[in-house]
Amino acid sequence: MAKQTSPLWLRPITTILTPRGESLWYFLAILSILSVLGQEITRCSGLGAAADFEGFGDEGEEEEPSDSPQISDLSFRSLVPPPPVTQSDFETHHGPPHTAKSPPSSPSSDPSPKAFDYWDEDEFEGLPITEPSETLQETSTPSSPADEPKPATPPPKGSSYTIEIVCISFLTCFGINYFTGKRENENIALAWAAKFATKDSIFEKNFSLLGTGDGTDTPLLLKEGPNVFKFYASGRRYCHGLLATMELQSRHDLISRIYNLIVPCKDEINFEVYMNDDAMDHVVLALAKKKAAKMMQKEVRDLQRFANLVSPPSNRKWVVEEFAVISESREVAGDLISETILDQVFGDKAFEKFGKGFNYMHFSDQHSGPYKKMLLFKFALPDAKHMADMTRLVALVPYYIDLIGRYKVSSQVRSKTEAARAKVAQEIYKEHLNARQEALQKRKADKKKMEEAEAKLSAEALRKKEAKEKARQMKKAMPKVKMTRGH
C-alpha cells in the first residue's frame, strides 16, 4: 500500500499546533502569562462595574422605613393635638432637654390623653418651635449604628496587581530558564564527550580506561553541578591518570545569564595530568598570554622560585607575539616548543585557525600540592556544533605526556636546576625552622606572662591556688576503686 502523505498546506499548521523541545516550554510560558493577565483584567473590570451600581438597592431600602413614621404621624395628628410650646426671655436652671428615644409606635395604637396631663410649659423653655410631625417622626424611627449607611470603599485598581504580575512572570521565566540552561550545558558536555571520548577518538586511542568505573556501562562524564562536568581517564605510560573539568557558564541561572550578556565569559575546560615520579625530569615551563604570564609568575609558587620570562630567539621560529614563555632554562623551552608544535598550533598561520581557544599550559616537577609532577592545560570550549575546532588543542595533551615522559635535560642544565632546587629546599627549611622558633618563643612569652600574673596575686589567693593544686595531686595519686553489685 502506498504511504499516505499529508498535503503541503497542513504541515505548517501541524508544526504550530504540536510544538516540541524548547519551543514547547516557551509556548507554555507565554500561554500561562496571558492567562494570568486575562484573569486580572476580567477581575478589575468586574469590580469597576460593581462600583458603578453600588448603593442602587440601598436607596429603596432606606425609603421603606420613612413611610411608616408618616402614617403614624397622621394618626397622632388626628387624635391628639400637640401642646403649645412657648418661649421665655429668661433662662432657667435646667439644661437643654434630653430627648429620649422611644420605640416606634404602630398606627393602630391609641395614645392616651393622660400622658399630657402633667405638661409643664416652663420645663422646655428656650427651645425653637418645631413641627410636631418631625418630632413624632424622629421619636418613632430610632437610628441604630447598624442601619447607618457606610462609606463605600473604592474598588481596587488594576495597578495594585502590577507587583504580583511582575513577580509571577519573573518566577515563570526563571523556572523555564533553569531547565533550558541546564539542558544547554548538558548538550555542550555531551558533544565534547562524543567527539573526544567515544570509540576511535583521541582519548580512546591513548588511554585504556575512560570514565569513573571499571564496567562497560559506566558513564563517561561525572556531573557535579548544573555547569560542572568531569571526565577521568587512566591506563597510559608515564602518568597515573588524567582529569578533565568542564566549567561552563551558569546558563541555568537567569541573573547570571543576564550578567554574562553584559560581561561576556567563555566555557572552559581544564586538564590535569598526574605524571609518574620517575617519568619527569627537571622541567618548569609555562606558556600563556603576556598579561596572564606576568600574573602567573607573581602568584604561582614554582614559577616565582625557578622560572623567568624567556625572550624570543632570533635564529628560529617562535610563538605568536601575544604569547609569552616562562621557563627555568632557555634550552628546555626550545626543546619543548618545537617546530612541529609551532606549525600545528602556536605558529602565526596555525594559531589564527586552530589556537584561538588556547589559554595556557603549565608543566612543573615542583608543583605545590599533593602531586609534585603535573601537566596543566586550559582551553576555551566552542559551542556544541563546533567541537571539531579544538581537535588540535586536545591533541596537545597526549603529545606532551609522551614528550615530557621521554625528555631528559642536558648535564649543564641539570647542574643548574639541581643547584636551584637545593637552594630552594634550604630556604624552605629555614622558613620552617624560623616558624618553629617563633612558635617556641610565643609559648615562652605566654608562660612568662602567666608567672608574672601569679606573682601579682595576694597571699590568700596563692594559698587557695596551692590548696587546689594539692587536692588535685592527691586525687590523682589515689588508687582507683572498682565497685561491683552484689547478688
C-alpha positions as CSV (number, residue, x, y, z in Angstrom):
1,M,0.0,0.0,0.0
2,A,1.2,3.5,-0.8
3,K,2.0,5.6,2.3
4,Q,-0.5,8.4,2.7
5,T,1.2,11.8,3.0
6,S,-0.4,14.9,4.4
7,P,-0.9,17.8,2.0
8,L,1.7,20.5,2.0
9,W,-0.6,23.2,3.3
10,L,-1.3,21.2,6.5
11,R,2.4,20.9,7.5
12,P,2.9,24.5,9.0
13,I,-0.4,24.2,10.8
14,T,0.7,20.9,12.5
15,T,4.1,22.3,13.4
16,I,2.4,25.2,15.1
17,L,-0.2,23.1,16.9
18,T,2.4,20.5,18.1
19,P,5.5,22.3,19.4
20,R,8.4,20.2,20.6
21,G,11.5,20.7,22.6
22,E,12.3,24.1,24.0
23,S,9.6,25.7,21.9
24,L,7.0,23.8,23.9
25,W,8.3,25.4,27.1
26,Y,8.3,28.9,25.7
27,F,4.8,28.3,24.3
28,L,3.5,27.2,27.7
29,A,5.2,30.1,29.5
30,I,3.6,32.7,27.1
31,L,0.2,30.9,27.5
32,S,0.4,31.0,31.3
33,I,1.4,34.7,31.4
34,L,-1.5,35.6,29.0
35,S,-4.0,33.6,31.2
36,V,-2.8,35.4,34.4
37,L,-3.2,38.8,32.6
38,G,-6.6,37.9,31.3
39,Q,-7.9,36.9,34.8
40,E,-6.6,40.1,36.4
41,I,-8.2,42.3,33.6
42,T,-11.5,40.4,34.0
43,R,-11.4,40.8,37.8
44,C,-10.7,44.5,37.6
45,S,-13.5,45.2,35.1
46,G,-15.9,43.2,37.3
47,L,-15.0,45.3,40.3
48,G,-15.4,48.6,38.4
49,A,-18.9,47.5,37.1
50,A,-19.9,46.6,40.7
51,A,-18.7,50.0,41.9
52,D,-21.0,51.9,39.4
53,F,-24.1,50.2,40.8
54,E,-23.1,50.5,44.4
55,G,-26.0,51.9,46.6
56,F,-28.7,51.3,43.9
57,G,-30.6,48.8,46.1
58,D,-29.9,50.7,49.3
59,E,-32.0,53.7,48.4
60,G,-35.1,51.6,48.2
61,E,-34.3,50.1,51.5
62,E,-33.8,53.5,53.1
63,E,-37.1,54.8,51.8
64,E,-39.2,52.0,53.3
65,P,-38.8,52.9,57.0
66,S,-39.6,56.5,56.2
67,D,-43.1,55.6,55.1
68,S,-44.2,54.1,58.4
69,P,-43.5,57.2,60.5
70,Q,-45.6,59.4,58.2
71,I,-48.6,57.1,58.7
72,S,-48.2,57.2,62.5
73,D,-47.7,60.9,62.3
74,L,-51.1,61.3,60.6
75,S,-52.8,59.2,63.2
76,F,-51.2,61.2,66.0
77,R,-52.1,64.5,64.4
78,S,-55.7,63.4,64.1
79,L,-56.1,62.0,67.6
80,V,-54.1,64.2,69.9
81,P,-53.3,67.9,69.2
82,P,-49.8,68.9,70.2
83,P,-49.4,71.2,73.2
84,P,-48.3,74.7,72.6
85,V,-44.7,75.5,73.2
86,T,-43.9,78.9,74.5
87,Q,-40.7,80.8,74.5
88,S,-39.4,82.8,77.5
89,D,-37.0,85.6,77.7
90,F,-35.3,84.3,80.8
91,E,-33.1,81.3,81.3
92,T,-33.9,78.6,83.9
93,H,-31.5,76.5,85.9
94,H,-32.5,73.5,83.8
95,G,-30.2,72.4,81.0
96,P,-31.3,71.5,77.5
97,P,-33.7,68.7,77.4
98,H,-32.6,65.2,76.8
99,T,-34.5,63.7,74.0
100,A,-35.4,60.1,75.0
101,K,-35.8,57.8,72.1
102,S,-38.9,55.7,72.3
103,P,-39.6,52.6,70.3
104,P,-41.6,53.1,67.2
105,S,-45.4,53.1,67.8
106,S,-47.8,51.3,65.5
107,P,-50.5,53.2,63.7
108,S,-53.2,51.1,65.4
109,S,-52.2,52.0,69.0
110,D,-54.4,54.8,70.6
111,P,-52.4,57.3,72.6
112,S,-53.9,58.1,76.0
113,P,-54.6,61.8,76.8
114,K,-53.3,61.1,80.3
115,A,-49.8,61.2,79.1
116,F,-50.1,65.0,78.6
117,D,-51.9,66.0,81.8
118,Y,-48.7,67.0,83.6
119,W,-47.3,69.1,80.8
120,D,-45.1,71.9,82.1
121,E,-44.5,74.7,79.8
122,D,-41.6,76.1,81.8
123,E,-39.8,72.8,81.6
124,F,-38.8,73.2,77.9
125,E,-38.1,76.9,77.7
126,G,-35.7,78.3,75.1
127,L,-36.5,75.6,72.6
128,P,-37.3,76.5,69.0
129,I,-40.8,75.9,67.7
130,T,-40.7,72.7,65.6
131,E,-43.3,71.0,63.6
132,P,-44.9,68.1,65.5
133,S,-44.7,65.8,62.6
134,E,-40.9,66.0,62.5
135,T,-40.8,65.4,66.3
136,L,-43.0,62.4,66.1
137,Q,-41.1,61.0,63.1
138,E,-37.8,61.3,65.0
139,T,-39.2,59.5,68.0
140,S,-40.9,56.9,66.0
141,T,-37.9,56.0,63.9
142,P,-34.8,55.4,66.1
143,S,-31.5,55.2,64.3
144,S,-29.1,52.5,65.1
145,P,-25.4,52.3,64.2
146,A,-26.1,49.2,62.1
147,D,-28.7,51.0,60.0
148,E,-26.4,54.0,59.2
149,P,-25.0,53.8,55.6
150,K,-21.3,53.1,55.5
151,P,-19.0,55.0,53.2
152,A,-18.4,53.0,50.0
153,T,-14.9,51.7,49.7
154,P,-13.2,52.4,46.4
155,P,-12.7,49.4,44.2
156,P,-9.1,48.1,43.9
157,K,-7.4,49.5,40.8
158,G,-5.7,47.3,38.3
159,S,-2.3,48.9,39.0
160,S,-2.3,47.4,42.5
161,Y,-1.6,43.9,41.0
162,T,1.4,45.1,39.0
163,I,3.9,43.7,41.5
164,E,2.2,40.3,41.7
165,I,2.1,40.1,37.9
166,V,5.8,41.0,37.6
167,C,6.8,38.5,40.3
168,I,4.8,35.7,38.7
169,S,6.3,36.5,35.3
170,F,9.8,36.6,36.7
171,L,9.4,33.3,38.5
172,T,8.0,31.7,35.4
173,C,10.9,32.9,33.3
174,F,13.4,31.8,36.0
175,G,12.0,28.3,36.0
176,I,11.9,28.0,32.2
177,N,15.5,29.4,32.0
178,Y,16.7,26.9,34.6
179,F,15.6,23.9,32.6
180,T,16.6,25.2,29.2
181,G,20.0,26.4,30.5
182,K,20.6,23.1,32.2
183,R,19.8,21.2,29.1
184,E,22.1,23.5,27.0
185,N,25.1,22.9,29.3
186,E,24.4,19.1,29.2
187,N,24.3,19.3,25.4
188,I,27.8,21.0,25.3
189,A,29.3,18.5,27.7
190,L,27.8,15.5,25.8
191,A,29.0,17.0,22.5
192,W,32.6,17.2,23.8
193,A,32.4,13.6,25.1
194,A,31.0,12.3,21.9
195,K,33.8,14.0,19.9
196,F,36.8,13.1,22.1
197,A,35.9,10.2,24.5
198,T,34.0,7.8,22.3
199,K,35.2,5.0,20.1
200,D,38.1,5.8,17.8
201,S,38.6,9.2,19.4
202,I,41.7,10.8,20.8
203,F,41.4,9.6,24.4
204,E,40.1,6.2,23.4
205,K,43.2,5.6,21.4
206,N,45.6,6.9,24.1
207,F,44.0,5.6,27.4
208,S,42.8,2.2,28.3
209,L,40.2,3.2,30.8
210,L,37.7,6.0,30.3
211,G,35.2,7.1,32.8
212,T,34.9,6.7,36.6
213,G,34.3,2.9,36.8
214,D,35.6,-0.5,35.6
215,G,32.5,-1.7,33.7
216,T,31.4,-1.0,30.2
217,D,28.2,0.7,31.2
218,T,29.9,3.3,33.4
219,P,29.2,6.9,32.4
220,L,32.0,8.9,30.8
221,L,31.1,12.2,32.5
222,L,30.6,12.9,36.2
223,K,28.1,15.7,36.8
224,E,29.0,17.8,39.8
225,G,26.5,20.6,39.2
226,P,24.4,22.2,36.5
227,N,27.5,23.7,34.9
228,V,30.4,21.5,36.1
229,F,31.3,18.2,34.4
230,K,34.3,15.9,35.0
231,F,36.0,13.3,32.8
232,Y,38.6,10.8,34.0
233,A,41.0,8.7,32.0
234,S,43.8,6.3,33.1
235,G,45.9,3.5,31.8
236,R,48.8,5.1,29.9
237,R,52.5,5.1,30.3
238,Y,54.4,8.0,32.0
239,C,51.3,9.1,34.0
240,H,48.9,8.0,36.7
241,G,45.8,9.4,35.0
242,L,44.1,12.5,33.6
243,L,41.3,14.6,35.0
244,A,39.3,17.0,32.7
245,T,37.0,19.5,34.3
246,M,34.5,21.4,32.2
247,E,33.4,24.7,33.8
248,L,30.5,26.1,31.8
249,Q,28.6,29.3,32.0
250,S,25.8,29.4,34.6
251,R,23.1,29.2,32.0
252,H,20.6,27.8,34.4
253,D,20.7,31.0,36.5
254,L,18.7,33.8,34.9
255,I,20.6,36.6,36.7
256,S,24.0,35.1,35.7
257,R,22.8,34.8,32.1
258,I,21.9,38.5,32.1
259,Y,25.2,39.3,33.7
260,N,27.1,37.3,31.0
261,L,25.3,39.4,28.4
262,I,26.9,42.5,29.9
263,V,30.3,40.9,30.8
264,P,30.9,38.0,28.4
265,C,32.7,34.9,29.6
266,K,33.5,31.6,27.8
267,D,33.1,28.0,28.6
268,E,36.4,26.4,29.7
269,I,38.0,23.0,30.2
270,N,41.0,22.2,32.4
271,F,43.2,19.2,32.0
272,E,45.3,17.9,34.9
273,V,47.8,15.1,34.1
274,Y,49.5,13.4,37.1
275,M,52.9,12.2,36.0
276,N,54.9,9.4,37.4
277,D,57.7,10.2,39.8
278,D,60.4,8.7,37.5
279,A,58.9,9.9,34.3
280,M,59.5,13.7,34.5
281,D,62.9,15.4,34.7
282,H,63.6,18.9,36.0
283,V,61.1,20.9,33.9
284,V,59.4,24.1,34.9
285,L,57.7,25.8,31.9
286,A,54.5,27.9,31.2
287,L,53.0,29.3,28.0
288,A,50.2,31.9,28.2
289,K,49.2,35.3,27.0
290,K,51.6,38.1,28.1
291,K,49.3,39.6,30.7
292,A,48.4,36.2,32.2
293,A,52.0,35.1,32.1
294,K,53.1,38.1,34.2
295,M,50.3,37.3,36.7
296,M,51.2,33.6,36.9
297,Q,54.9,34.4,37.5
298,K,53.9,36.6,40.5
299,E,51.3,34.3,42.0
300,V,52.3,30.7,41.2
301,R,54.9,29.5,43.7
302,D,57.1,27.2,41.4
303,L,57.2,29.8,38.6
304,Q,58.1,32.5,41.1
305,R,61.0,30.5,42.5
306,F,62.5,28.8,39.5
307,A,61.4,30.4,36.2
308,N,61.8,33.6,34.3
309,L,60.5,35.2,31.1
310,V,62.2,33.8,28.0
311,S,63.0,36.3,25.3
312,P,62.1,35.0,21.7
313,P,65.2,33.6,19.9
314,S,66.4,35.2,16.7
315,N,67.5,32.2,14.8
316,R,64.3,30.1,14.7
317,K,60.5,30.3,14.7
318,W,58.7,31.2,17.9
319,V,55.2,31.5,19.3
320,V,52.9,34.4,18.2
321,E,53.6,37.8,19.7
322,E,50.6,37.8,22.0
323,F,52.1,34.9,24.0
324,A,54.9,34.8,26.4
325,V,57.1,31.8,27.6
326,I,58.2,31.3,31.2
327,S,60.9,28.7,31.7
328,E,63.7,27.7,34.0
329,S,66.0,27.3,31.1
330,R,66.1,28.6,27.6
331,E,67.2,25.2,26.4
332,V,64.2,23.5,28.0
333,A,61.8,26.0,26.4
334,G,63.3,25.4,22.9
335,D,63.1,21.7,23.2
336,L,59.5,21.5,24.4
337,I,58.2,24.2,22.0
338,S,59.4,22.5,18.9
339,E,58.8,23.5,15.2
340,T,56.2,20.7,15.0
341,I,54.1,22.4,17.7
342,L,54.6,25.8,16.1
343,D,53.3,24.5,12.7
344,Q,50.4,22.8,14.3
345,V,49.1,25.3,16.8
346,F,51.3,28.1,18.0
347,G,52.7,29.5,14.7
348,D,51.5,32.7,13.1
349,K,49.4,30.9,10.5
350,A,48.2,27.9,12.6
351,F,47.2,30.0,15.6
352,E,44.6,32.0,13.7
353,K,42.8,28.9,12.6
354,F,43.4,26.3,15.4
355,G,44.7,28.1,18.5
356,K,42.0,30.7,19.3
357,G,40.7,28.6,22.2
358,F,44.1,28.3,23.9
359,N,44.5,29.9,27.4
360,Y,47.7,28.5,28.9
361,M,49.7,25.4,29.7
362,H,51.9,24.8,32.7
363,F,54.4,22.0,33.3
364,S,56.2,21.6,36.6
365,D,58.0,19.0,38.7
366,Q,57.8,21.3,41.7
367,H,54.1,21.8,41.8
368,S,52.7,22.9,45.2
369,G,50.1,20.3,46.2
370,P,49.7,16.6,46.8
371,Y,51.2,15.8,43.4
372,K,54.5,17.4,42.6
373,K,54.8,16.5,38.9
374,M,51.9,17.7,36.9
375,L,50.9,19.0,33.4
376,L,48.1,21.6,33.3
377,F,46.2,22.7,30.3
378,K,43.3,25.2,30.0
379,F,41.3,25.7,26.8
380,A,38.1,27.5,25.9
381,L,35.2,25.4,24.7
382,P,33.3,26.2,21.5
383,D,29.6,25.6,21.1
384,A,28.2,22.1,20.7
385,K,28.1,22.3,16.9
386,H,31.8,23.3,16.5
387,M,33.6,20.9,18.8
388,A,35.9,19.9,16.0
389,D,37.6,23.3,16.1
390,M,39.5,22.3,19.2
391,T,40.8,19.0,18.0
392,R,44.4,20.1,17.7
393,L,44.3,21.7,21.2
394,V,43.1,18.4,22.8
395,A,45.8,16.5,20.8
396,L,48.4,18.6,22.8
397,V,47.6,16.6,25.9
398,P,48.8,13.1,24.9
399,Y,51.6,14.7,22.8
400,Y,53.2,16.4,25.8
401,I,52.7,13.4,28.0
402,D,54.9,11.3,25.7
403,L,57.3,14.2,25.1
404,I,57.9,15.1,28.7
405,G,58.0,11.4,29.8
406,R,60.9,10.8,27.4
407,Y,62.6,14.1,27.8
408,K,65.9,14.4,29.7
409,V,67.7,17.7,30.3
410,S,71.4,18.1,29.5
411,S,74.2,17.9,32.1
412,Q,74.7,21.6,32.2
413,V,71.0,22.3,32.7
414,R,70.8,19.6,35.3
415,S,73.6,21.1,37.4
416,K,71.9,24.5,37.3
417,T,68.4,23.1,38.1
418,E,69.8,20.9,41.0
419,A,71.6,23.9,42.5
420,A,68.4,26.0,42.3
421,R,66.4,23.2,43.9
422,A,68.9,22.7,46.7
423,K,68.8,26.5,47.3
424,V,65.0,26.5,47.4
425,A,65.0,23.5,49.7
426,Q,67.4,25.2,52.1
427,E,65.2,28.3,52.1
428,I,62.1,26.2,52.8
429,Y,64.0,24.5,55.7
430,K,65.0,27.9,57.1
431,E,61.4,29.1,56.8
432,H,60.1,26.0,58.8
433,L,62.9,26.5,61.3
434,N,62.0,30.1,61.8
435,A,58.4,29.2,62.2
436,R,59.2,26.7,64.9
437,Q,61.4,29.2,66.7
438,E,58.7,31.8,66.6
439,A,56.1,29.3,68.0
440,L,58.5,28.4,70.8
441,Q,59.2,32.0,71.6
442,K,55.5,32.7,71.7
443,R,54.9,29.8,74.1
444,K,57.7,31.1,76.4
445,A,56.3,34.6,76.3
446,D,52.8,33.3,77.3
447,K,54.3,31.3,80.2
448,K,56.2,34.3,81.4
449,K,53.0,36.4,81.4
450,M,51.3,33.7,83.5
451,E,54.1,33.7,86.0
452,E,54.0,37.5,86.3
453,A,50.3,37.3,86.8
454,E,50.7,34.7,89.6
455,A,53.4,36.9,91.3
456,K,50.9,39.8,91.5
457,L,48.3,37.7,93.3
458,S,47.9,38.2,97.1
459,A,49.0,35.7,99.7
460,E,45.4,34.4,100.3
461,A,44.9,33.8,96.5
462,L,48.3,31.9,96.4
463,R,47.2,29.8,99.4
464,K,43.9,28.9,97.8
465,K,45.7,28.0,94.5
466,E,48.2,25.8,96.3
467,A,45.5,24.0,98.2
468,K,43.5,23.4,95.0
469,E,46.7,22.1,93.2
470,K,47.5,19.9,96.3
471,A,43.9,18.4,96.3
472,R,44.2,17.7,92.6
473,Q,47.5,15.9,93.0
474,M,46.1,13.8,95.9
475,K,43.1,12.9,93.9
476,K,45.3,11.9,91.0
477,A,47.5,9.7,93.3
478,M,44.6,7.9,95.0
479,P,44.1,4.3,93.8
480,K,41.1,3.7,91.6
481,V,38.4,1.5,93.3
482,K,36.0,-0.5,91.3
483,M,32.7,-1.2,92.8
484,T,30.6,-4.3,91.9
485,R,27.0,-5.0,92.7
486,G,26.4,-8.0,95.0
487,H,23.9,-10.7,94.0
